[in-house]
Amino acid sequence: MDNMTVDEYGRCYYSIRDIIELLYNRPDFDVSDIAIEKTESEKWNKYCEELLEDMKVLSDHNTITENIEDFHKMKLSAWFMPKEYMDFDIQNFVLDQCTTAEETQRVHDELIMFEERNLIIVLKYIKYVVDTMRANNIVWGVGRGSSLASFVLFLIGINKVNPLLHNLDIHEFLR
């Protein structure tokens, strides 16, 4: 889908051409939950009414009433993970994994950066995902990209590369 755009709320919108291509490749696909720009959805729905009586019309996905700041606060509080992980003290968990003063200092520095960006909840979620993968014998990669620069992510287990051994700067991850 080449013409996708993303708005400030993180919603993806597609072009009519993308939807037609999708239906061409998967005729049984339910397009009713796909979002396209309001003017495009009005055109699509008009075409469906006039030409394709059995084709589903597109839903109106333009109904967010919160301002962008309230929307993001709401989404940051809506994590789908068990309560035990929501209440989990991830900061103490990663600090307890440290065995040297250098590691402890690095974790403190990274946690400050995560806190400044309101990302502690993300660390809790990553811990939940890693624990779930381990419990279900799901294999995941050794890590990739800038996330390898985070010692905290290494301690949680999302990647297998210790950034201290490779002198990776945390600023490569949390810019």
C-alpha atoms as an extended CHARMM CRD file, in Angstrom:
* protein
*
       175  EXT
         1         1  MET       CA              0.0000000000        0.0000000000        0.0000000000  PROA      1               0.0000000000
         2         2  ASP       CA              1.9150000000        2.9400000000       -1.3460000000  PROA      2               0.0000000000
         3         3  ASN       CA             -0.2410000000        5.9320000000       -0.4970000000  PROA      3               0.0000000000
         4         4  MET       CA             -0.7410000000        5.4280000000        3.2300000000  PROA      4               0.0000000000
         5         5  THR       CA             -0.6000000000        8.5050000000        5.4290000000  PROA      5               0.0000000000
         6         6  VAL       CA             -0.5110000000        8.7020000000        9.2180000000  PROA      6               0.0000000000
         7         7  ASP       CA             -2.1580000000       11.5160000000       11.1590000000  PROA      7               0.0000000000
         8         8  GLU       CA             -1.0370000000       13.0510000000       14.4640000000  PROA      8               0.0000000000
         9         9  TYR       CA             -3.1490000000       10.4780000000       16.3430000000  PROA      9               0.0000000000
        10        10  GLY       CA             -1.2590000000        7.5870000000       14.7400000000  PROA      10              0.0000000000
        11        11  ARG       CA             -4.1850000000        6.5260000000       12.5450000000  PROA      11              0.0000000000
        12        12  CYS       CA             -3.2460000000        5.0960000000        9.1530000000  PROA      12              0.0000000000
        13        13  TYR       CA             -5.2590000000        6.1950000000        6.1310000000  PROA      13              0.0000000000
        14        14  TYR       CA             -5.2110000000        4.4970000000        2.7660000000  PROA      14              0.0000000000
        15        15  SER       CA             -6.0910000000        5.5840000000       -0.7260000000  PROA      15              0.0000000000
        16        16  ILE       CA             -8.9650000000        4.1130000000       -2.7180000000  PROA      16              0.0000000000
        17        17  ARG       CA             -6.3520000000        2.7090000000       -5.0990000000  PROA      17              0.0000000000
        18        18  ASP       CA             -4.7550000000        0.8150000000       -2.1780000000  PROA      18              0.0000000000
        19        19  ILE       CA             -8.1000000000       -0.6480000000       -1.1430000000  PROA      19              0.0000000000
        20        20  ILE       CA             -8.8780000000       -1.7410000000       -4.6910000000  PROA      20              0.0000000000
        21        21  GLU       CA             -5.4460000000       -3.3920000000       -4.9410000000  PROA      21              0.0000000000
        22        22  LEU       CA             -6.0390000000       -5.1330000000       -1.6180000000  PROA      22              0.0000000000
        23        23  LEU       CA             -9.4420000000       -6.4090000000       -2.7820000000  PROA      23              0.0000000000
        24        24  TYR       CA             -7.9660000000       -7.5100000000       -6.0950000000  PROA      24              0.0000000000
        25        25  ASN       CA             -5.4730000000       -9.6930000000       -4.2160000000  PROA      25              0.0000000000
        26        26  ARG       CA             -7.8510000000      -10.7360000000       -1.4280000000  PROA      26              0.0000000000
        27        27  PRO       CA            -11.4820000000      -10.4610000000       -2.5950000000  PROA      27              0.0000000000
        28        28  ASP       CA            -12.8340000000      -11.7620000000        0.7190000000  PROA      28              0.0000000000
        29        29  PHE       CA            -11.0560000000       -9.0870000000        2.8010000000  PROA      29              0.0000000000
        30        30  ASP       CA            -13.4130000000       -7.0280000000        5.0080000000  PROA      30              0.0000000000
        31        31  VAL       CA            -12.6480000000       -3.3990000000        4.1670000000  PROA      31              0.0000000000
        32        32  SER       CA            -15.2070000000       -1.9480000000        6.5680000000  PROA      32              0.0000000000
        33        33  ASP       CA            -12.5520000000       -1.2400000000        9.2010000000  PROA      33              0.0000000000
        34        34  ILE       CA             -9.9960000000        0.3220000000        6.8850000000  PROA      34              0.0000000000
        35        35  ALA       CA             -9.6140000000        4.0580000000        7.3290000000  PROA      35              0.0000000000
        36        36  ILE       CA             -9.2810000000        6.4590000000        4.4420000000  PROA      36              0.0000000000
        37        37  GLU       CA             -9.5310000000       10.2350000000        4.3750000000  PROA      37              0.0000000000
        38        38  LYS       CA            -13.0930000000       11.4870000000        4.8210000000  PROA      38              0.0000000000
        39        39  THR       CA            -13.3700000000       12.8270000000        1.2670000000  PROA      39              0.0000000000
        40        40  GLU       CA            -12.0480000000        9.5230000000       -0.0740000000  PROA      40              0.0000000000
        41        41  SER       CA            -14.4500000000        7.4500000000        2.0690000000  PROA      41              0.0000000000
        42        42  GLU       CA            -17.3710000000        9.5540000000        0.8590000000  PROA      42              0.0000000000
        43        43  LYS       CA            -16.3230000000        8.8140000000       -2.7440000000  PROA      43              0.0000000000
        44        44  TRP       CA            -15.8900000000        5.0920000000       -1.9870000000  PROA      44              0.0000000000
        45        45  ASN       CA            -19.2670000000        4.8260000000       -0.2860000000  PROA      45              0.0000000000
        46        46  LYS       CA            -20.9420000000        6.6850000000       -3.1470000000  PROA      46              0.0000000000
        47        47  TYR       CA            -19.3700000000        4.2850000000       -5.6830000000  PROA      47              0.0000000000
        48        48  CYS       CA            -20.5030000000        1.3110000000       -3.5910000000  PROA      48              0.0000000000
        49        49  GLU       CA            -24.0870000000        2.5730000000       -3.4520000000  PROA      49              0.0000000000
        50        50  GLU       CA            -24.2390000000        3.3270000000       -7.1730000000  PROA      50              0.0000000000
        51        51  LEU       CA            -22.2260000000        0.4800000000       -8.6670000000  PROA      51              0.0000000000
        52        52  LEU       CA            -21.5230000000       -2.2820000000       -6.1880000000  PROA      52              0.0000000000
        53        53  GLU       CA            -24.5890000000       -2.8990000000       -4.1110000000  PROA      53              0.0000000000
        54        54  ASP       CA            -23.0780000000       -5.8170000000       -2.1850000000  PROA      54              0.0000000000
        55        55  MET       CA            -19.7930000000       -4.0270000000       -1.3560000000  PROA      55              0.0000000000
        56        56  LYS       CA            -19.3690000000       -2.8820000000        2.2340000000  PROA      56              0.0000000000
        57        57  VAL       CA            -19.2080000000        0.8110000000        2.9250000000  PROA      57              0.0000000000
        58        58  LEU       CA            -16.3160000000        2.2030000000        4.9360000000  PROA      58              0.0000000000
        59        59  SER       CA            -16.7230000000        3.2540000000        8.5370000000  PROA      59              0.0000000000
        60        60  ASP       CA            -16.1410000000        6.8190000000        9.6300000000  PROA      60              0.0000000000
        61        61  HSD       CA            -12.8160000000        6.7460000000       11.4520000000  PROA      61              0.0000000000
        62        62  ASN       CA            -12.6480000000       10.5070000000       11.8950000000  PROA      62              0.0000000000
        63        63  THR       CA            -14.5030000000       10.6610000000       15.2060000000  PROA      63              0.0000000000
        64        64  ILE       CA            -11.7440000000       11.3450000000       17.7380000000  PROA      64              0.0000000000
        65        65  THR       CA            -12.9410000000       14.1690000000       19.9540000000  PROA      65              0.0000000000
        66        66  GLU       CA             -9.9520000000       14.4860000000       22.3140000000  PROA      66              0.0000000000
        67        67  ASN       CA             -7.2080000000       16.9690000000       21.6250000000  PROA      67              0.0000000000
        68        68  ILE       CA             -3.8990000000       15.3540000000       20.7410000000  PROA      68              0.0000000000
        69        69  GLU       CA             -2.3860000000       15.6980000000       24.2430000000  PROA      69              0.0000000000
        70        70  ASP       CA             -5.4100000000       14.1050000000       25.9600000000  PROA      70              0.0000000000
        71        71  PHE       CA             -5.5030000000       11.3830000000       23.2990000000  PROA      71              0.0000000000
        72        72  HSD       CA             -1.8680000000       10.4370000000       23.9200000000  PROA      72              0.0000000000
        73        73  LYS       CA             -2.3700000000       10.4490000000       27.7070000000  PROA      73              0.0000000000
        74        74  MET       CA             -5.3580000000        8.1340000000       27.2700000000  PROA      74              0.0000000000
        75        75  LYS       CA             -3.3950000000        5.7650000000       25.0090000000  PROA      75              0.0000000000
        76        76  LEU       CA             -0.4050000000        5.7210000000       27.3680000000  PROA      76              0.0000000000
        77        77  SER       CA             -2.6770000000        4.4890000000       30.1480000000  PROA      77              0.0000000000
        78        78  ALA       CA             -4.2760000000        1.7030000000       28.0610000000  PROA      78              0.0000000000
        79        79  TRP       CA             -1.7170000000       -1.1000000000       28.0740000000  PROA      79              0.0000000000
        80        80  PHE       CA             -2.9530000000       -4.6550000000       27.6350000000  PROA      80              0.0000000000
        81        81  MET       CA             -0.8330000000       -6.5880000000       30.0810000000  PROA      81              0.0000000000
        82        82  PRO       CA             -1.4760000000       -8.3650000000       33.3680000000  PROA      82              0.0000000000
        83        83  LYS       CA             -1.7760000000       -6.2220000000       36.4870000000  PROA      83              0.0000000000
        84        84  GLU       CA              1.3310000000       -7.8510000000       37.9540000000  PROA      84              0.0000000000
        85        85  TYR       CA              3.3780000000       -6.2560000000       35.1510000000  PROA      85              0.0000000000
        86        86  MET       CA              1.6180000000       -2.9120000000       35.4730000000  PROA      86              0.0000000000
        87        87  ASP       CA              2.6120000000       -2.9170000000       39.1650000000  PROA      87              0.0000000000
        88        88  PHE       CA              6.0710000000       -4.4020000000       38.5480000000  PROA      88              0.0000000000
        89        89  ASP       CA              9.0090000000       -2.3090000000       39.7850000000  PROA      89              0.0000000000
        90        90  ILE       CA             11.0500000000       -2.4490000000       36.6030000000  PROA      90              0.0000000000
        91        91  GLN       CA             13.5900000000        0.0890000000       37.8670000000  PROA      91              0.0000000000
        92        92  ASN       CA             14.5890000000       -2.0940000000       40.8170000000  PROA      92              0.0000000000
        93        93  PHE       CA             14.5280000000       -5.1880000000       38.6270000000  PROA      93              0.0000000000
        94        94  VAL       CA             17.1460000000       -3.8240000000       36.2180000000  PROA      94              0.0000000000
        95        95  LEU       CA             19.2090000000       -2.3120000000       39.0370000000  PROA      95              0.0000000000
        96        96  ASP       CA             19.2660000000       -5.7030000000       40.7730000000  PROA      96              0.0000000000
        97        97  GLN       CA             20.7610000000       -7.2230000000       37.6060000000  PROA      97              0.0000000000
        98        98  CYS       CA             23.8230000000       -4.9610000000       37.8120000000  PROA      98              0.0000000000
        99        99  THR       CA             27.0800000000       -6.4870000000       39.0570000000  PROA      99              0.0000000000
       100       100  THR       CA             29.4850000000       -3.5310000000       38.7230000000  PROA      100             0.0000000000
       101       101  ALA       CA             29.4760000000        0.1720000000       39.5100000000  PROA      101             0.0000000000
       102       102  GLU       CA             29.7330000000        0.9000000000       35.7740000000  PROA      102             0.0000000000
       103       103  GLU       CA             26.5850000000       -1.1300000000       35.0630000000  PROA      103             0.0000000000
       104       104  THR       CA             24.6940000000        0.5140000000       37.9310000000  PROA      104             0.0000000000
       105       105  GLN       CA             25.6510000000        3.9890000000       36.7010000000  PROA      105             0.0000000000
       106       106  ARG       CA             24.6240000000        3.1390000000       33.1450000000  PROA      106             0.0000000000
       107       107  VAL       CA             21.2340000000        1.8240000000       34.3350000000  PROA      107             0.0000000000
       108       108  HSD       CA             20.6780000000        4.9700000000       36.4310000000  PROA      108             0.0000000000
       109       109  ASP       CA             21.4950000000        7.1750000000       33.4270000000  PROA      109             0.0000000000
       110       110  GLU       CA             19.2180000000        5.2100000000       31.1100000000  PROA      110             0.0000000000
       111       111  LEU       CA             16.3340000000        5.0970000000       33.5810000000  PROA      111             0.0000000000
       112       112  ILE       CA             16.4660000000        8.8780000000       33.8790000000  PROA      112             0.0000000000
       113       113  MET       CA             16.1940000000        9.1080000000       30.0930000000  PROA      113             0.0000000000
       114       114  PHE       CA             13.2990000000        6.6260000000       30.0070000000  PROA      114             0.0000000000
       115       115  GLU       CA             11.5160000000        8.5400000000       32.7940000000  PROA      115             0.0000000000
       116       116  GLU       CA             11.9960000000       11.8930000000       31.0330000000  PROA      116             0.0000000000
       117       117  ARG       CA             10.2240000000       10.4260000000       28.0010000000  PROA      117             0.0000000000
       118       118  ASN       CA              7.4790000000        8.7030000000       30.0600000000  PROA      118             0.0000000000
       119       119  LEU       CA              8.6640000000        5.3160000000       28.7830000000  PROA      119             0.0000000000
       120       120  ILE       CA              8.8650000000        3.3260000000       32.0250000000  PROA      120             0.0000000000
       121       121  ILE       CA              5.5390000000        1.7090000000       31.0880000000  PROA      121             0.0000000000
       122       122  VAL       CA              7.1370000000        0.5720000000       27.8190000000  PROA      122             0.0000000000
       123       123  LEU       CA              9.8980000000       -1.1630000000       29.7790000000  PROA      123             0.0000000000
       124       124  LYS       CA              7.2520000000       -2.9810000000       31.8300000000  PROA      124             0.0000000000
       125       125  TYR       CA              5.5120000000       -4.0620000000       28.6370000000  PROA      125             0.0000000000
       126       126  ILE       CA              8.7680000000       -5.2710000000       27.1080000000  PROA      126             0.0000000000
       127       127  LYS       CA              9.4020000000       -7.3290000000       30.2540000000  PROA      127             0.0000000000
       128       128  TYR       CA              5.9300000000       -8.8390000000       29.8880000000  PROA      128             0.0000000000
       129       129  VAL       CA              6.5790000000       -9.6750000000       26.2140000000  PROA      129             0.0000000000
       130       130  VAL       CA              9.9750000000      -11.2510000000       26.9540000000  PROA      130             0.0000000000
       131       131  ASP       CA              8.5600000000      -13.3080000000       29.8310000000  PROA      131             0.0000000000
       132       132  THR       CA              5.6590000000      -14.4440000000       27.6390000000  PROA      132             0.0000000000
       133       133  MET       CA              7.9930000000      -15.4580000000       24.8210000000  PROA      133             0.0000000000
       134       134  ARG       CA             10.2270000000      -17.3740000000       27.2340000000  PROA      134             0.0000000000
       135       135  ALA       CA              7.2620000000      -19.1390000000       28.8450000000  PROA      135             0.0000000000
       136       136  ASN       CA              5.9990000000      -20.2400000000       25.4250000000  PROA      136             0.0000000000
       137       137  ASN       CA              9.3940000000      -21.1700000000       23.9420000000  PROA      137             0.0000000000
       138       138  ILE       CA              9.1210000000      -18.4620000000       21.2970000000  PROA      138             0.0000000000
       139       139  VAL       CA             12.4130000000      -17.5560000000       19.6780000000  PROA      139             0.0000000000
       140       140  TRP       CA             13.2560000000      -13.9110000000       19.0610000000  PROA      140             0.0000000000
       141       141  GLY       CA             16.2990000000      -12.2790000000       17.5140000000  PROA      141             0.0000000000
       142       142  VAL       CA             19.5130000000      -11.1690000000       19.1550000000  PROA      142             0.0000000000
       143       143  GLY       CA             18.4940000000       -7.5480000000       18.6280000000  PROA      143             0.0000000000
       144       144  ARG       CA             18.9560000000       -4.9660000000       15.9700000000  PROA      144             0.0000000000
       145       145  GLY       CA             19.2250000000       -1.2890000000       15.2920000000  PROA      145             0.0000000000
       146       146  SER       CA             19.6310000000        1.4570000000       17.8340000000  PROA      146             0.0000000000
       147       147  SER       CA             17.9110000000       -0.5470000000       20.5910000000  PROA      147             0.0000000000
       148       148  LEU       CA             21.2080000000       -2.4280000000       20.9930000000  PROA      148             0.0000000000
       149       149  ALA       CA             22.6250000000        0.7060000000       22.6210000000  PROA      149             0.0000000000
       150       150  SER       CA             20.3530000000        0.2570000000       25.6600000000  PROA      150             0.0000000000
       151       151  PHE       CA             21.8220000000       -1.6590000000       28.5720000000  PROA      151             0.0000000000
       152       152  VAL       CA             18.3850000000       -1.6700000000       30.2530000000  PROA      152             0.0000000000
       153       153  LEU       CA             16.8530000000       -3.4720000000       27.2600000000  PROA      153             0.0000000000
       154       154  PHE       CA             19.7400000000       -5.9380000000       27.3850000000  PROA      154             0.0000000000
       155       155  LEU       CA             19.0460000000       -6.6130000000       31.0750000000  PROA      155             0.0000000000
       156       156  ILE       CA             15.3340000000       -7.0860000000       30.4220000000  PROA      156             0.0000000000
       157       157  GLY       CA             16.2640000000       -9.5980000000       27.7420000000  PROA      157             0.0000000000
       158       158  ILE       CA             14.8600000000       -8.0750000000       24.5660000000  PROA      158             0.0000000000
       159       159  ASN       CA             18.2830000000       -8.2580000000       22.9540000000  PROA      159             0.0000000000
       160       160  LYS       CA             21.4390000000      -10.2920000000       23.5060000000  PROA      160             0.0000000000
       161       161  VAL       CA             24.0640000000       -7.6090000000       22.8490000000  PROA      161             0.0000000000
       162       162  ASN       CA             25.6690000000       -6.0060000000       25.8880000000  PROA      162             0.0000000000
       163       163  PRO       CA             26.2590000000       -2.3820000000       24.8220000000  PROA      163             0.0000000000
       164       164  LEU       CA             28.8920000000       -1.8750000000       27.5320000000  PROA      164             0.0000000000
       165       165  LEU       CA             31.1100000000       -4.5420000000       25.9850000000  PROA      165             0.0000000000
       166       166  HSD       CA             30.8750000000       -2.7870000000       22.6290000000  PROA      166             0.0000000000
       167       167  ASN       CA             31.0320000000        0.7750000000       23.9550000000  PROA      167             0.0000000000
       168       168  LEU       CA             27.6240000000        1.7050000000       22.4800000000  PROA      168             0.0000000000
       169       169  ASP       CA             26.3320000000        5.1250000000       23.5090000000  PROA      169             0.0000000000
       170       170  ILE       CA             22.7660000000        5.1940000000       24.8810000000  PROA      170             0.0000000000
       171       171  HSD       CA             22.1830000000        8.4340000000       22.9640000000  PROA      171             0.0000000000
       172       172  GLU       CA             22.1530000000        6.3230000000       19.8040000000  PROA      172             0.0000000000
       173       173  PHE       CA             18.8900000000        4.8030000000       21.0880000000  PROA      173             0.0000000000
       174       174  LEU       CA             17.1290000000        7.5710000000       23.0180000000  PROA      174             0.0000000000
       175       175  ARG       CA             17.7230000000       10.6670000000       20.9010000000  PROA      175             0.0000000000
